[in-house]
Each structure stands twice: as structure tokens, then as C-alpha cells.
Amino acid sequence: MKEAKTKHTDKDLLITGIKKMALSVLTMFIGPTLIYIAFSNQEKPLYIPILALGIAVCTAAIYFAFKGINTIMDSMFGKKK
């Protein structure tokens, strides 16, 4: 009889996805903190650069969350063809 081949989770790809998610969680805390710091010091000369950095870090959090979830799904279900 022919054995049915079952798909297993690619552990290396799963670890990569978890690392991306960890980076996403880290940036999810840093970004809003930078934005809060910028808005509480509007009279300072570094207001605009800190605000821009906070927005960039929040954007990176969204990107890493998407890529992390996508990588984890690929490790469990295989890549789309």
C-alpha cells in the first residue's frame, strides 16, 4: 500500500516567523512611545524628527506583523504555487 504523505511544519521557517513577530511586538511598543514623546514636547526643535521616526517605527510594526504571520502560515501549510 502507498503511504499517504502528511505535511509537517517547517521548523526553521516557523522560527523565522516567530522572530519577525517578536520584532513586530517590540516595534509596537516603541513606535507609540516615540509618538507620545513627540506630542508631549511640541515646542522642542526635535518634535518633527521624533514624530517622523515614531510613525516610521509604527509602519515597520505593521510590516513585520504581516510578514511574520505570512511566514508562520507558510511554515505550517506550505508555500502557495
BAMI-315643 format. One record per residue: x, y, z of N, C-alpha, C, O in turn; residue number from 0. Coordinates in pm, 1 decimal. Example, Ala and Ser with C-alpha at 12.3 -4.5 7.8 and 13.67 -1.06 7.14 Angstrom:
BAMI-315643
<r n_px="1319.0" n_py="-569.0" n_pz="780.0" ca_px="1230.0" ca_py="-450.0" ca_pz="780.0" c_px="1320.0" c_py="-330.0" c_pz="780.0" o_px="1423.6" o_py="-331.9" o_pz="846.5" resi="0"/>
<r n_px="1285.0" n_py="-225.0" n_pz="708.0" ca_px="1367.0" ca_py="-106.0" ca_pz="714.0" c_px="1290.0" c_py="3.0" c_pz="787.0" o_px="1340.9" o_py="113.8" o_pz="803.9" resi="1"/>
END
This chain:
BAMI-315643
<r n_px="83.5" n_py="-119.0" n_pz="0.0" ca_px="0.0" ca_py="0.0" ca_pz="0.0" c_px="87.1" c_py="124.2" c_pz="0.0" o_px="197.3" o_py="127.0" o_pz="54.8" resi="0"/>
<r n_px="34.1" n_py="224.0" n_pz="-62.2" ca_px="103.6" ca_py="350.7" ca_pz="-68.8" c_px="74.3" c_py="431.2" c_pz="57.7" o_px="-40.5" o_py="442.8" o_pz="100.6" resi="1"/>
<r n_px="180.2" n_py="486.4" n_pz="116.2" ca_px="161.4" ca_py="566.1" ca_pz="237.1" c_px="122.9" c_py="708.5" c_pz="198.8" o_px="177.3" o_py="767.2" o_pz="105.2" resi="2"/>
<r n_px="29.1" n_py="760.9" n_pz="273.0" ca_px="-10.2" ca_py="899.2" ca_pz="249.9" c_px="94.6" c_py="990.7" c_pz="311.6" o_px="131.7" o_py="975.4" o_pz="428.0" resi="3"/>
<r n_px="141.0" n_py="1084.5" n_pz="232.9" ca_px="242.2" ca_py="1176.4" ca_pz="281.6" c_px="173.1" c_py="1291.5" c_pz="354.7" o_px="89.9" o_py="1361.6" o_pz="297.0" resi="4"/>
<r n_px="207.6" n_py="1309.8" n_pz="479.7" ca_px="148.9" ca_py="1419.3" ca_pz="554.7" c_px="247.0" c_py="1534.8" c_pz="557.3" o_px="368.7" o_py="1516.1" o_pz="559.3" resi="5"/>
<r n_px="191.1" n_py="1653.9" n_pz="557.2" ca_px="275.9" ca_py="1772.7" ca_pz="562.1" c_px="310.7" c_py="1801.2" c_pz="707.4" o_px="226.1" o_py="1793.6" o_pz="796.4" resi="6"/>
<r n_px="435.9" n_py="1833.9" n_pz="728.4" ca_px="482.5" ca_py="1871.1" ca_pz="861.3" c_px="524.8" c_py="2016.4" c_pz="859.8" o_px="556.1" o_py="2073.2" o_pz="755.1" resi="7"/>
<r n_px="525.1" n_py="2074.7" n_pz="977.0" ca_px="565.7" ca_py="2213.9" ca_pz="989.5" c_px="715.2" c_py="2226.7" c_pz="966.6" o_px="794.6" o_py="2151.0" o_pz="1022.5" resi="8"/>
<r n_px="753.0" n_py="2323.6" n_pz="883.5" ca_px="893.8" ca_py="2354.6" ca_pz="861.3" c_px="942.2" c_py="2436.7" c_pz="980.7" o_px="911.7" o_py="2555.5" o_pz="991.6" resi="9"/>
<r n_px="1017.2" n_py="2373.1" n_pz="1069.6" ca_px="1054.8" ca_py="2436.8" ca_pz="1195.7" c_px="1146.1" c_py="2557.6" c_pz="1176.1" o_px="1134.0" o_py="2656.2" o_pz="1248.8" resi="10"/>
<r n_px="1237.1" n_py="2551.4" n_pz="1079.0" ca_px="1325.7" ca_py="2665.6" ca_pz="1055.2" c_px="1246.6" c_py="2787.1" c_pz="1007.7" o_px="1272.4" o_py="2899.4" o_pz="1051.0" resi="11"/>
<r n_px="1151.8" n_py="2764.7" n_pz="920.1" ca_px="1067.6" ca_py="2873.7" ca_pz="871.4" c_px="976.9" c_py="2926.1" c_pz="983.0" o_px="949.7" o_py="3045.9" o_pz="990.2" resi="12"/>
<r n_px="930.7" n_py="2837.0" n_pz="1069.0" ca_px="847.6" ca_py="2877.9" ca_pz="1182.6" c_px="926.3" c_py="2967.4" c_pz="1277.7" o_px="873.6" o_py="3067.8" o_pz="1325.7" resi="13"/>
<r n_px="1050.5" n_py="2932.6" n_pz="1305.2" ca_px="1134.5" ca_py="3013.7" ca_pz="1394.0" c_px="1158.8" c_py="3151.0" c_pz="1333.1" o_px="1159.0" o_py="3251.5" o_pz="1404.1" resi="14"/>
<r n_px="1179.4" n_py="3155.6" n_pz="1201.9" ca_px="1196.3" ca_py="3284.1" ca_pz="1134.5" c_px="1070.6" c_py="3369.9" c_pz="1149.8" o_px="1080.0" o_py="3490.1" o_pz="1174.7" resi="15"/>
<r n_px="954.7" n_py="3309.2" n_pz="1135.0" ca_px="829.2" ca_py="3382.2" ca_pz="1151.8" c_px="809.5" c_py="3432.0" c_pz="1293.4" o_px="760.4" o_py="3543.0" o_pz="1314.2" resi="16"/>
<r n_px="847.2" n_py="3351.2" n_pz="1390.7" ca_px="834.7" ca_py="3393.1" ca_pz="1531.1" c_px="929.4" c_py="3508.2" c_pz="1561.6" o_px="894.4" o_py="3598.2" o_pz="1637.9" resi="17"/>
<r n_px="1048.6" n_py="3506.7" n_pz="1503.0" ca_px="1142.3" ca_py="3618.0" ca_pz="1522.2" c_px="1085.7" c_py="3746.9" c_pz="1463.6" o_px="1099.8" o_py="3853.8" o_pz="1523.0" resi="18"/>
<r n_px="1021.9" n_py="3737.3" n_pz="1347.5" ca_px="960.5" ca_py="3855.2" ca_pz="1286.7" c_px="846.7" c_py="3907.4" c_pz="1373.6" o_px="828.7" o_py="4028.4" o_pz="1387.2" resi="19"/>
<r n_px="769.9" n_py="3815.5" n_pz="1432.2" ca_px="661.0" ca_py="3857.9" ca_pz="1520.1" c_px="714.3" c_py="3923.8" c_pz="1647.6" o_px="655.8" o_py="4020.0" o_pz="1697.4" resi="20"/>
<r n_px="825.2" n_py="3871.6" n_pz="1699.8" ca_px="886.1" ca_py="3931.7" ca_pz="1818.6" c_px="934.3" c_py="4073.4" c_pz="1787.7" o_px="917.8" o_py="4164.5" o_pz="1868.8" resi="21"/>
<r n_px="993.3" n_py="4090.8" n_pz="1671.1" ca_px="1036.8" ca_py="4224.4" ca_pz="1629.2" c_px="916.2" c_py="4317.0" c_pz="1612.7" o_px="923.4" o_py="4435.8" o_pz="1643.9" resi="22"/>
<r n_px="806.6" n_py="4261.9" n_pz="1563.7" ca_px="684.5" ca_py="4340.1" ca_pz="1548.3" c_px="630.6" c_py="4385.8" c_pz="1684.4" o_px="590.0" o_py="4501.0" o_pz="1700.2" resi="23"/>
<r n_px="630.6" n_py="4296.1" n_pz="1780.7" ca_px="581.4" ca_py="4332.6" ca_pz="1914.7" c_px="669.9" c_py="4440.9" c_pz="1976.2" o_px="620.1" o_py="4533.4" o_pz="2040.4" resi="24"/>
<r n_px="799.4" n_py="4429.4" n_pz="1956.7" ca_px="892.0" ca_py="4529.9" ca_pz="2008.9" c_px="864.1" c_py="4666.6" c_pz="1946.5" o_px="857.2" o_py="4767.3" o_pz="2017.0" resi="25"/>
<r n_px="848.3" n_py="4669.5" n_pz="1815.8" ca_px="821.2" ca_py="4796.8" ca_pz="1749.7" c_px="681.0" c_py="4849.2" c_pz="1779.3" o_px="657.1" o_py="4969.5" o_pz="1768.7" resi="26"/>
<r n_px="587.4" n_py="4760.6" n_pz="1816.6" ca_px="453.0" ca_py="4805.4" ca_pz="1855.0" c_px="454.9" c_py="4885.7" c_pz="1984.8" o_px="365.4" o_py="4966.8" o_pz="2008.4" resi="27"/>
<r n_px="554.8" n_py="4864.3" n_pz="2068.1" ca_px="567.3" ca_py="4942.9" ca_pz="2191.1" c_px="653.0" c_py="5067.4" c_pz="2170.1" o_px="623.8" o_py="5172.9" o_pz="2226.4" resi="28"/>
<r n_px="757.0" n_py="5056.1" n_pz="2090.5" ca_px="848.9" ca_py="5168.4" ca_pz="2071.3" c_px="784.5" c_py="5280.1" c_pz="1988.7" o_px="800.4" o_py="5397.6" o_pz="2021.6" resi="29"/>
<r n_px="712.1" n_py="5244.9" n_pz="1881.6" ca_px="652.2" ca_py="5345.4" ca_pz="1793.9" c_px="555.7" c_py="5439.2" c_pz="1864.3" o_px="574.9" o_py="5560.6" o_pz="1858.4" resi="30"/>
<r n_px="452.4" n_py="5387.9" n_pz="1930.9" ca_px="360.5" ca_py="5478.3" ca_pz="2001.8" c_px="428.0" c_py="5557.2" c_pz="2114.2" o_px="388.0" o_py="5669.8" o_pz="2143.8" resi="31"/>
<r n_px="529.5" n_py="5498.7" n_pz="2176.2" ca_px="602.6" ca_py="5572.0" ca_pz="2279.7" c_px="673.1" c_py="5693.3" c_pz="2219.3" o_px="670.2" o_py="5802.0" o_pz="2277.0" resi="32"/>
<r n_px="736.0" n_py="5675.1" n_pz="2104.0" ca_px="801.9" ca_py="5787.1" ca_pz="2037.0" c_px="701.1" c_py="5893.4" c_pz="1994.1" o_px="728.4" o_py="6013.0" o_pz="2004.2" resi="33"/>
<r n_px="585.8" n_py="5850.1" n_pz="1946.7" ca_px="483.2" ca_py="5946.9" ca_pz="1906.6" c_px="432.9" c_py="6024.3" c_pz="2028.3" o_px="411.8" o_py="6145.3" o_pz="2020.4" resi="34"/>
<r n_px="413.5" n_py="5955.4" n_pz="2140.1" ca_px="370.0" ca_py="6022.9" ca_pz="2263.2" c_px="474.5" c_py="6124.3" c_pz="2309.3" o_px="440.6" o_py="6235.6" o_pz="2349.4" resi="35"/>
<r n_px="601.0" n_py="6085.3" n_pz="2303.4" ca_px="709.2" ca_py="6176.4" ca_pz="2343.5" c_px="711.0" c_py="6298.7" c_pz="2252.7" o_px="729.5" o_py="6411.1" o_pz="2299.4" resi="36"/>
<r n_px="691.8" n_py="6276.7" n_pz="2123.3" ca_px="692.0" ca_py="6389.0" ca_pz="2029.1" c_px="577.0" c_py="6484.5" c_pz="2058.0" o_px="597.5" o_py="6605.9" o_pz="2059.6" resi="37"/>
<r n_px="456.2" n_py="6432.7" n_pz="2080.9" ca_px="341.9" ca_py="6520.4" ca_pz="2104.4" c_px="346.7" c_py="6588.6" c_pz="2240.6" o_px="285.3" o_py="6693.8" o_pz="2258.2" resi="38"/>
<r n_px="417.4" n_py="6532.0" n_pz="2336.4" ca_px="427.1" ca_py="6599.0" ca_pz="2465.4" c_px="538.4" c_py="6703.5" c_pz="2468.2" o_px="550.2" o_py="6777.9" o_pz="2565.6" resi="39"/>
<r n_px="620.0" n_py="6710.3" n_pz="2363.6" ca_px="726.8" ca_py="6811.4" ca_pz="2355.4" c_px="718.3" c_py="6885.4" c_pz="2222.4" o_px="816.1" o_py="6890.4" o_pz="2147.9" resi="40"/>
<r n_px="602.8" n_py="6942.4" n_pz="2192.4" ca_px="583.0" ca_py="7007.4" ca_pz="2063.3" c_px="665.6" c_py="7134.4" c_pz="2046.7" o_px="692.5" o_py="7176.4" o_pz="1934.2" resi="41"/>
<r n_px="705.2" n_py="7194.7" n_pz="2155.4" ca_px="781.1" ca_py="7319.6" ca_pz="2145.8" c_px="930.3" c_py="7295.6" c_pz="2123.5" o_px="1004.0" o_py="7390.1" o_pz="2095.5" resi="42"/>
<r n_px="975.0" n_py="7172.9" n_pz="2135.1" ca_px="1117.5" ca_py="7140.5" ca_pz="2117.7" c_px="1153.7" c_py="7135.4" c_pz="1969.2" o_px="1067.5" o_py="7110.6" o_pz="1885.0" resi="43"/>
<r n_px="1282.1" n_py="7159.0" n_pz="1936.9" ca_px="1321.9" ca_py="7157.4" ca_pz="1795.0" c_px="1322.3" c_py="7017.6" c_pz="1732.3" o_px="1316.8" o_py="7006.1" o_pz="1609.8" resi="44"/>
<r n_px="1328.7" n_py="6912.2" n_pz="1812.4" ca_px="1330.2" ca_py="6776.1" ca_pz="1758.8" c_px="1190.8" c_py="6714.2" c_pz="1747.9" o_px="1177.9" o_py="6592.8" o_pz="1732.1" resi="45"/>
<r n_px="1086.5" n_py="6797.3" n_pz="1756.3" ca_px="948.6" ca_py="6747.8" ca_pz="1750.0" c_px="921.4" c_py="6672.1" c_pz="1620.0" o_px="873.5" o_py="6558.8" o_pz="1623.2" resi="46"/>
<r n_px="951.7" n_py="6733.7" n_pz="1506.2" ca_px="922.0" ca_py="6672.7" ca_pz="1375.4" c_px="1005.0" c_py="6545.7" c_pz="1351.5" o_px="948.1" o_py="6445.1" o_pz="1309.2" resi="47"/>
<r n_px="1137.2" n_py="6545.6" n_pz="1376.8" ca_px="1212.9" ca_py="6420.6" ca_pz="1353.9" c_px="1167.9" c_py="6304.4" c_pz="1442.6" o_px="1163.8" o_py="6190.1" o_pz="1397.0" resi="48"/>
<r n_px="1134.6" n_py="6332.2" n_pz="1567.6" ca_px="1090.9" ca_py="6225.0" ca_pz="1657.6" c_px="953.1" c_py="6174.6" c_pz="1615.2" o_px="926.0" o_py="6054.7" o_pz="1621.5" resi="49"/>
<r n_px="867.2" n_py="6265.2" n_pz="1572.4" ca_px="735.1" ca_py="6224.5" ca_pz="1524.3" c_px="748.0" c_py="6138.5" c_pz="1398.0" o_px="680.4" o_py="6036.6" o_pz="1384.4" resi="50"/>
<r n_px="834.3" n_py="6180.2" n_pz="1307.2" ca_px="855.3" ca_py="6103.0" ca_pz="1184.3" c_px="913.6" c_py="5965.7" c_pz="1215.8" o_px="874.1" o_py="5865.9" o_pz="1155.5" resi="51"/>
<r n_px="1006.5" n_py="5960.7" n_pz="1309.2" ca_px="1064.6" ca_py="5832.4" ca_pz="1349.5" c_px="959.5" c_py="5741.8" c_pz="1412.9" o_px="957.6" o_py="5621.6" o_pz="1386.5" resi="52"/>
<r n_px="872.4" n_py="5797.9" n_pz="1495.8" ca_px="766.0" ca_py="5719.9" ca_pz="1558.2" c_px="668.4" c_py="5663.8" c_pz="1456.1" o_px="624.9" o_py="5549.2" o_pz="1467.4" resi="53"/>
<r n_px="634.1" n_py="5744.8" n_pz="1356.4" ca_px="543.6" ca_py="5697.0" ca_pz="1251.5" c_px="611.2" c_py="5587.8" c_pz="1169.0" o_px="546.8" o_py="5489.9" o_pz="1131.2" resi="54"/>
<r n_px="740.8" n_py="5604.0" n_pz="1141.0" ca_px="814.4" ca_py="5502.2" ca_pz="1065.2" c_px="822.3" c_py="5371.1" c_pz="1143.4" o_px="809.6" o_py="5263.4" o_pz="1085.0" resi="55"/>
<r n_px="843.1" n_py="5379.2" n_pz="1274.1" ca_px="850.9" ca_py="5258.3" ca_pz="1355.8" c_px="714.0" c_py="5189.5" c_pz="1362.7" o_px="707.1" o_py="5066.6" o_pz="1361.5" resi="56"/>
<r n_px="606.0" n_py="5266.4" n_pz="1369.8" ca_px="471.5" ca_py="5207.3" ca_pz="1368.2" c_px="443.4" c_py="5138.5" c_pz="1234.4" o_px="380.9" o_py="5032.6" o_pz="1230.4" resi="57"/>
<r n_px="489.2" n_py="5198.5" n_pz="1126.9" ca_px="473.2" ca_py="5136.8" ca_pz="995.2" c_px="552.9" c_py="5007.0" c_pz="987.7" o_px="506.1" o_py="4907.6" o_pz="932.1" resi="58"/>
<r n_px="673.7" n_py="5008.6" n_pz="1044.2" ca_px="756.0" ca_py="4886.8" ca_pz="1046.9" c_px="688.7" c_py="4777.5" c_pz="1129.4" o_px="699.9" o_py="4659.6" o_pz="1095.8" resi="59"/>
<r n_px="619.0" n_py="4814.6" n_pz="1236.7" ca_px="548.3" ca_py="4715.9" ca_pz="1318.9" c_px="440.6" c_py="4645.7" c_pz="1237.5" o_px="424.8" o_py="4523.9" o_pz="1246.9" resi="60"/>
<r n_px="366.6" n_py="4721.8" n_pz="1157.9" ca_px="262.4" ca_py="4662.5" ca_pz="1073.8" c_px="324.5" c_py="4570.7" c_pz="969.7" o_px="274.4" o_py="4461.0" o_pz="945.1" resi="61"/>
<r n_px="433.8" n_py="4615.6" n_pz="908.6" ca_px="501.8" ca_py="4535.6" ca_pz="806.9" c_px="553.7" c_py="4403.8" c_pz="865.3" o_px="531.6" o_py="4297.3" o_pz="807.7" resi="62"/>
<r n_px="622.9" n_py="4411.3" n_pz="979.8" ca_px="678.6" ca_py="4289.8" ca_pz="1039.2" c_px="569.2" c_py="4195.5" c_pz="1089.0" o_px="586.9" o_py="4073.7" o_pz="1085.3" resi="63"/>
<r n_px="457.0" n_py="4249.6" n_pz="1135.3" ca_px="346.5" ca_py="4163.5" ca_pz="1176.8" c_px="289.9" c_py="4088.0" c_pz="1056.5" o_px="263.8" o_py="3968.0" o_pz="1064.5" resi="64"/>
<r n_px="271.4" n_py="4158.2" n_pz="946.7" ca_px="220.1" ca_py="4093.3" ca_pz="826.3" c_px="316.9" c_py="3986.4" c_pz="776.2" o_px="275.5" o_py="3874.2" o_pz="747.2" resi="65"/>
<r n_px="445.7" n_py="4020.6" n_pz="765.8" ca_px="544.4" ca_py="3925.3" ca_pz="716.8" c_px="560.1" c_py="3807.9" c_pz="813.7" o_px="580.4" o_py="3694.7" o_pz="769.9" resi="66"/>
<r n_px="551.0" n_py="3832.8" n_pz="943.5" ca_px="562.9" ca_py="3725.3" ca_pz="1041.9" c_px="448.2" c_py="3626.8" c_pz="1032.8" o_px="469.8" o_py="3505.6" o_pz="1033.6" resi="67"/>
<r n_px="327.0" n_py="3677.7" n_pz="1024.3" ca_px="210.6" ca_py="3589.6" ca_pz="1012.5" c_px="216.6" c_py="3512.2" c_pz="880.7" o_px="185.7" o_py="3393.1" o_pz="876.2" resi="68"/>
<r n_px="256.5" n_py="3580.9" n_pz="773.9" ca_px="266.6" ca_py="3515.6" ca_pz="644.2" c_px="371.9" c_py="3403.6" c_pz="647.2" o_px="349.5" o_py="3296.4" o_pz="591.0" resi="69"/>
<r n_px="485.0" n_py="3427.8" n_pz="711.7" ca_px="590.9" ca_py="3326.9" ca_pz="721.8" c_px="546.2" c_py="3208.7" c_pz="806.7" o_px="575.3" o_py="3093.9" o_pz="772.9" resi="70"/>
<r n_px="476.4" n_py="3235.0" n_pz="915.4" ca_px="426.9" ca_py="3126.8" ca_pz="1001.1" c_px="325.0" c_py="3041.5" c_pz="924.9" o_px="326.9" o_py="2918.8" o_pz="934.5" resi="71"/>
<r n_px="237.5" n_py="3105.9" n_pz="850.4" ca_px="139.5" ca_py="3030.2" ca_pz="771.4" c_px="208.4" c_py="2946.8" c_pz="663.6" o_px="168.0" o_py="2833.5" o_pz="637.9" resi="72"/>
<r n_px="312.1" n_py="3002.0" n_pz="600.5" ca_px="387.2" ca_py="2925.2" ca_pz="501.0" c_px="456.7" c_py="2805.7" c_pz="563.3" o_px="467.4" o_py="2700.7" o_pz="499.8" resi="73"/>
<r n_px="504.3" n_py="2819.5" n_pz="686.7" ca_px="572.6" ca_py="2707.0" ca_pz="751.4" c_px="474.9" c_py="2594.6" c_pz="785.8" o_px="512.8" o_py="2477.5" o_pz="786.2" resi="74"/>
<r n_px="351.2" n_py="2629.2" n_pz="814.1" ca_px="253.5" ca_py="2526.2" ca_pz="850.2" c_px="185.2" c_py="2462.9" c_pz="729.4" o_px="163.8" o_py="2341.8" o_pz="726.8" resi="75"/>
<r n_px="151.5" n_py="2543.0" n_pz="630.8" ca_px="71.1" ca_py="2494.2" ca_pz="519.7" c_px="146.4" c_py="2485.5" c_pz="388.7" o_px="90.0" o_py="2439.8" o_pz="289.2" resi="76"/>
<r n_px="270.0" n_py="2526.9" n_pz="384.9" ca_px="347.0" ca_py="2523.9" ca_pz="261.1" c_px="324.2" c_py="2649.7" c_pz="180.2" o_px="226.0" o_py="2721.0" o_pz="201.0" resi="77"/>
<r n_px="414.6" n_py="2676.6" n_pz="88.5" ca_px="404.6" ca_py="2796.5" ca_pz="6.2" c_px="298.7" c_py="2779.1" c_pz="-101.4" o_px="272.2" o_py="2668.4" o_pz="-148.3" resi="78"/>
<r n_px="239.0" n_py="2891.5" n_pz="-139.1" ca_px="141.7" ca_py="2890.3" ca_pz="-248.0" c_px="215.8" c_py="2871.0" c_pz="-378.7" o_px="329.3" o_py="2916.0" o_pz="-394.2" resi="79"/>
<r n_px="151.5" n_py="2804.3" n_pz="-471.8" ca_px="215.2" ca_py="2783.1" ca_pz="-601.7" c_px="153.5" c_py="2870.8" c_pz="-706.6" o_px="194.5" o_py="2866.5" o_pz="-822.6" resi="80"/>
END
